[in-house]
Amino acid sequence: MSINERLLQIIENEDDCECLALEVSRQIFTDDENPVKRGRTLARAYLDGDINGILNALCGWDMESLIKLAFNDEM
């Protein structure tokens, strides 16, 4: 299953949406990266339109990795 197909499944299920959001929150609060570096990386990723870069700057993971963490998916 592709990442886009999996995301569409998640969007259709409220519990899955909550589970993914909770995993993102957990990862944001446990990320110990320097805030200055995180802010710089976030701004650069935003300017580049790099969605995975934005996620990585916020929580240290890309979307596929977050889904694997939240749902134990092997995609």
Sine and cosine of phi, psi and omega as CSV:
sin_phi,cos_phi,sin_psi,cos_psi,sin_omega,cos_omega
0.00,0.00,0.68,-0.74,0.01,-1.00
-0.98,0.21,0.29,-0.96,0.03,-1.00
-0.87,0.49,-0.62,0.78,0.00,-1.00
-0.92,0.40,-0.65,0.76,0.05,-1.00
-0.89,0.45,-0.68,0.73,0.00,-1.00
-0.90,0.43,-0.65,0.76,0.03,-1.00
-0.90,0.44,-0.63,0.78,0.05,-1.00
-0.89,0.45,-0.62,0.79,0.08,-1.00
-0.89,0.46,-0.69,0.72,-0.01,-1.00
-0.89,0.45,-0.69,0.72,-0.01,-1.00
-0.85,0.52,-0.56,0.83,-0.05,-1.00
-0.98,0.20,-0.13,0.99,-0.09,-1.00
-0.81,-0.59,0.90,-0.44,-0.05,-1.00
-0.86,0.51,-0.65,0.76,0.01,-1.00
-0.89,0.45,-0.65,0.76,0.03,-1.00
-0.92,0.40,-0.63,0.78,0.05,-1.00
-0.87,0.49,-0.69,0.72,0.02,-1.00
-0.91,0.42,-0.68,0.74,-0.01,-1.00
-0.88,0.48,-0.71,0.70,0.01,-1.00
-0.90,0.43,-0.69,0.72,0.01,-1.00
-0.89,0.46,-0.64,0.77,0.03,-1.00
-0.91,0.41,-0.62,0.79,0.03,-1.00
-0.91,0.41,-0.67,0.74,0.06,-1.00
-0.86,0.50,-0.71,0.70,0.02,-1.00
-0.87,0.50,-0.71,0.70,0.03,-1.00
-0.85,0.53,-0.70,0.71,-0.05,-1.00
-0.93,0.36,-0.58,0.81,0.05,-1.00
-0.89,0.46,-0.71,0.71,-0.08,-1.00
-0.97,0.23,-0.27,0.96,0.03,-1.00
-0.97,-0.23,-0.01,1.00,0.01,-1.00
-0.97,0.23,0.83,-0.56,-0.06,-1.00
-0.97,-0.23,0.31,0.95,0.01,-1.00
-0.93,0.36,0.54,-0.84,0.03,-1.00
-0.82,0.58,0.80,-0.60,-0.02,-1.00
-0.85,0.53,-0.56,0.83,0.02,-1.00
-0.91,0.42,-0.72,0.69,0.02,-1.00
-0.89,0.45,-0.67,0.74,0.00,-1.00
-0.88,0.47,-0.70,0.72,0.01,-1.00
-0.89,0.45,-0.68,0.74,0.02,-1.00
-0.90,0.44,-0.70,0.71,0.00,-1.00
-0.90,0.43,-0.66,0.75,0.02,-1.00
-0.88,0.47,-0.74,0.67,-0.01,-1.00
-0.89,0.46,-0.67,0.74,-0.01,-1.00
-0.91,0.41,-0.69,0.72,0.00,-1.00
-0.90,0.44,-0.64,0.77,0.02,-1.00
-0.89,0.46,-0.74,0.68,0.01,-1.00
-0.87,0.48,-0.55,0.83,0.00,-1.00
-0.99,0.11,-0.13,0.99,-0.05,-1.00
0.93,0.36,0.48,0.88,-0.07,-1.00
-1.00,-0.08,1.00,-0.08,-0.07,-1.00
-0.88,0.48,-0.72,0.69,0.02,-1.00
-0.90,0.43,-0.55,0.83,0.07,-1.00
-0.90,0.43,-0.62,0.79,0.05,-1.00
-0.90,0.44,-0.75,0.67,0.04,-1.00
-0.87,0.50,-0.68,0.73,0.00,-1.00
-0.88,0.48,-0.66,0.75,0.02,-1.00
-0.91,0.42,-0.61,0.80,-0.04,-1.00
-0.97,0.25,-0.65,0.76,-0.15,-0.99
-0.71,-0.71,-0.07,1.00,0.04,-1.00
1.00,0.04,0.12,0.99,-0.04,-1.00
-0.71,-0.70,0.44,-0.90,0.15,-0.99
-1.00,-0.06,0.11,-0.99,-0.11,-0.99
-0.87,0.49,-0.71,0.71,-0.02,-1.00
-0.87,0.49,-0.68,0.74,0.02,-1.00
-0.91,0.41,-0.62,0.78,0.03,-1.00
-0.89,0.45,-0.66,0.75,0.03,-1.00
-0.90,0.44,-0.67,0.74,0.03,-1.00
-0.88,0.47,-0.66,0.75,0.02,-1.00
-0.91,0.41,-0.71,0.71,-0.11,-0.99
-0.95,0.30,-0.58,0.81,-0.14,-0.99
-0.86,-0.51,0.03,1.00,-0.07,-1.00
0.83,0.56,0.56,0.83,0.03,-1.00
-0.98,0.20,0.54,-0.84,0.10,-0.99
-0.96,-0.28,-0.12,0.99,0.00,-1.00
0.54,0.84,0.00,0.00,0.00,0.00
